[in-house]
């Protein structure tokens, strides 16, 4: 059984890990999407609209990726209550 201070520390660590995973996932997807051939989609791939599209798409996909890992982490931590 965790005490009040221990549970606050636990939730603080989990929240910190979630933030790190979110920023890392967005950065990873941005790097991957930046390497794609956007000249097939946009007339000028270095235009501000194309860069904005890549940035917004990387935020959306990175958030989805981080949400997957966050749920995996949370569910794996709750497995201890099964036994």
C-alpha positions as a Markdown table, in Angstrom:
| # | Residue | x | y | z |
|---|---|---|---|---|
| 1 | Unk | 0.0 | 0.0 | 0.0 |
| 2 | Unk | 1.4 | 3.4 | -1.0 |
| 3 | Unk | 1.3 | 6.3 | 1.4 |
| 4 | Unk | 0.1 | 9.8 | 0.2 |
| 5 | Unk | 3.6 | 11.1 | -0.5 |
| 6 | Unk | 4.6 | 8.0 | -2.4 |
| 7 | Unk | 1.5 | 8.1 | -4.6 |
| 8 | Unk | 2.2 | 11.8 | -5.4 |
| 9 | Unk | 5.8 | 10.9 | -6.3 |
| 10 | Unk | 4.6 | 8.0 | -8.4 |
| 11 | Unk | 2.1 | 10.2 | -10.4 |
| 12 | Unk | 4.8 | 12.9 | -10.8 |
| 13 | Unk | 7.2 | 10.4 | -12.3 |
| 14 | Unk | 4.5 | 8.9 | -14.6 |
| 15 | Unk | 3.5 | 12.5 | -15.7 |
| 16 | Unk | 7.2 | 13.4 | -16.4 |
| 17 | Unk | 7.6 | 10.2 | -18.5 |
| 18 | Unk | 4.4 | 11.0 | -20.4 |
| 19 | Unk | 5.7 | 14.5 | -21.3 |
| 20 | Unk | 9.1 | 13.1 | -22.4 |
| 21 | Unk | 7.4 | 10.4 | -24.5 |
| 22 | Unk | 5.1 | 13.1 | -26.1 |
| 23 | Unk | 7.9 | 15.4 | -27.0 |
| 24 | Unk | 10.1 | 12.6 | -28.2 |
| 25 | Unk | 7.3 | 11.1 | -30.3 |
| 26 | Unk | 6.5 | 14.4 | -32.0 |
| 27 | Unk | 10.2 | 15.0 | -32.7 |
| 28 | Unk | 10.7 | 11.5 | -34.1 |
| 29 | Unk | 7.7 | 11.8 | -36.4 |
| 30 | Unk | 8.8 | 15.3 | -37.5 |
| 31 | Unk | 12.2 | 13.8 | -38.5 |
| 32 | Unk | 10.6 | 11.0 | -40.4 |
| 33 | Unk | 8.1 | 13.2 | -42.1 |
| 34 | Unk | 10.8 | 15.7 | -43.0 |
| 35 | Unk | 12.6 | 13.1 | -45.0 |
| 36 | Unk | 9.5 | 12.2 | -47.1 |
| 37 | Unk | 9.2 | 13.3 | -50.8 |
| 38 | Unk | 6.8 | 16.2 | -50.4 |
| 39 | Unk | 7.5 | 17.6 | -53.8 |
| 40 | Unk | 5.0 | 15.0 | -55.2 |
| 41 | Unk | 2.3 | 16.6 | -53.0 |
| 42 | Unk | 3.2 | 20.3 | -53.0 |
| 43 | Unk | 4.5 | 22.4 | -55.8 |
| 44 | Unk | 7.2 | 23.9 | -53.7 |
| 45 | Unk | 8.2 | 21.6 | -50.8 |
| 46 | Unk | 10.2 | 24.3 | -49.0 |
| 47 | Unk | 7.2 | 26.6 | -48.9 |
| 48 | Unk | 5.8 | 27.7 | -45.5 |
| 49 | Unk | 2.5 | 25.9 | -46.2 |
| 50 | Unk | 4.3 | 22.6 | -46.8 |
| 51 | Unk | 6.4 | 23.0 | -43.7 |
| 52 | Unk | 3.3 | 23.9 | -41.7 |
| 53 | Unk | 1.6 | 20.8 | -43.0 |
| 54 | Unk | 4.5 | 18.6 | -42.0 |
| 55 | Unk | 4.6 | 20.2 | -38.6 |
| 56 | Unk | 0.9 | 19.8 | -37.9 |
| 57 | Unk | 0.9 | 16.2 | -39.3 |
| 58 | Unk | 3.9 | 15.4 | -37.1 |
| 59 | Unk | 2.1 | 16.8 | -34.0 |
| 60 | Unk | -1.0 | 14.7 | -34.8 |
| 61 | Unk | 0.9 | 11.5 | -35.5 |
| 62 | Unk | 3.4 | 12.0 | -32.6 |
| 63 | Unk | 0.5 | 12.5 | -30.2 |
| 64 | Unk | -1.1 | 9.3 | -31.4 |
| 65 | Unk | 2.2 | 7.4 | -31.0 |
| 66 | Unk | 2.8 | 8.9 | -27.5 |
| 67 | Unk | -0.8 | 8.0 | -26.5 |
| 68 | Unk | -0.2 | 4.4 | -27.5 |
| 69 | Unk | 3.0 | 4.2 | -25.4 |
| 70 | Unk | 1.3 | 6.0 | -22.5 |
| 71 | Unk | -1.5 | 3.6 | -22.4 |
| 72 | Unk | 0.9 | 0.7 | -22.6 |
| 73 | Unk | 2.9 | 2.1 | -19.7 |
| 74 | Unk | -0.2 | 2.7 | -17.6 |
| 75 | Unk | -1.7 | -0.7 | -18.3 |
| 76 | Unk | 1.6 | -2.5 | -17.6 |
| 77 | Unk | 1.9 | -0.7 | -14.2 |
| 78 | Unk | -1.7 | -1.7 | -13.3 |
| 79 | Unk | -0.8 | -5.4 | -13.9 |
| 80 | Unk | 0.6 | -5.6 | -10.5 |
| 81 | Unk | -2.9 | -5.3 | -9.0 |
| 82 | Unk | -4.0 | -8.4 | -10.9 |
| 83 | Unk | -2.1 | -10.8 | -8.6 |
